[in-house]
Amino acid sequence: MITIYGKANCGFCTKAKAFAKERQLKFEYKDVGISQDTLNELMDRATGTVRSVPQIFVNSEHIGGYNELIKYVEDTGYTGTGYSL
């Protein structure tokens, strides 16, 4: 499953969610702007310093942002199905 950490008014966060929906990939979206706990969760999961959103994980692997999501799906043929908000 894909986890997208993002925040309101983030164009690339919106694009990442739209891409996942278009491809019918199962994903969970977590808004780091709503809860400090969610931001802390992201910081604990991320490899290295996080300076921007979206930050995207496939299963437990931190793959990066929007462009890395597209590359990951295209390179691996990832086809997780269904999506949730």
C-alpha positions as CSV (number, residue, x, y, z in Angstrom):
1,M,0.0,0.0,0.0
2,I,1.1,3.6,-0.7
3,T,1.1,6.2,2.1
4,I,1.3,9.8,1.0
5,Y,2.2,12.4,3.6
6,G,1.2,15.9,2.5
7,K,-0.6,19.1,3.4
8,A,-3.3,21.5,2.2
9,N,-2.4,23.8,-0.7
10,C,0.4,21.5,-1.9
11,G,0.2,21.1,-5.7
12,F,2.4,18.0,-5.8
13,C,0.4,16.4,-3.0
14,T,-2.7,16.9,-5.1
15,K,-0.9,15.5,-8.1
16,A,0.3,12.5,-6.2
17,K,-3.2,11.7,-5.0
18,A,-4.6,12.2,-8.5
19,F,-2.0,9.9,-10.0
20,A,-2.7,7.2,-7.5
21,K,-6.5,7.5,-8.1
22,E,-6.0,7.4,-11.9
23,R,-3.9,4.2,-11.6
24,Q,-6.4,2.8,-9.1
25,L,-3.6,2.3,-6.6
26,K,-4.5,1.7,-3.0
27,F,-3.2,4.6,-0.9
28,E,-3.7,6.4,2.4
29,Y,-3.3,10.2,2.6
30,K,-2.0,11.7,5.8
31,D,-2.1,15.5,6.3
32,V,1.0,16.6,8.3
33,G,-0.5,20.1,8.7
34,I,-3.4,18.8,10.9
35,S,-1.5,16.9,13.5
36,Q,1.9,17.1,15.1
37,D,1.6,13.3,15.7
38,T,1.3,12.8,11.9
39,L,4.3,15.0,11.3
40,N,6.3,13.1,14.0
41,E,5.2,9.8,12.4
42,L,6.6,11.0,9.0
43,M,9.9,12.1,10.6
44,D,10.3,8.7,12.3
45,R,9.6,6.8,9.0
46,A,11.6,8.9,6.6
47,T,15.2,8.2,5.6
48,G,17.2,11.4,6.0
49,T,15.9,14.9,6.5
50,V,12.4,15.8,5.2
51,R,12.1,19.3,3.9
52,S,9.1,19.1,1.6
53,V,5.9,17.2,0.9
54,P,4.7,15.0,-0.4
55,Q,6.7,12.3,1.1
56,I,5.6,8.9,-0.2
57,F,6.1,5.3,1.0
58,V,5.3,2.1,-0.8
59,N,4.8,-0.5,1.9
60,S,7.6,0.5,4.3
61,E,10.0,1.8,1.6
62,H,10.5,5.6,1.5
63,I,10.5,6.4,-2.2
64,G,10.5,10.2,-2.1
65,G,8.0,12.7,-3.7
66,Y,5.7,12.9,-6.6
67,N,8.2,12.4,-9.4
68,E,9.7,9.4,-7.6
69,L,6.2,7.9,-7.3
70,I,5.6,8.1,-11.0
71,K,9.1,6.6,-11.7
72,Y,8.6,3.8,-9.1
73,V,5.2,2.8,-10.6
74,E,6.5,2.9,-14.2
75,D,9.8,1.1,-13.4
76,T,8.3,-1.6,-11.2
77,G,4.9,-2.0,-12.8
78,Y,3.4,-1.6,-9.3
79,T,-0.4,-2.2,-9.6
80,G,-1.8,-2.1,-6.0
81,T,-5.6,-1.6,-6.5
82,G,-8.3,0.4,-4.9
83,Y,-7.9,3.7,-3.1
84,S,-9.0,5.4,0.1
85,L,-8.9,8.9,1.5
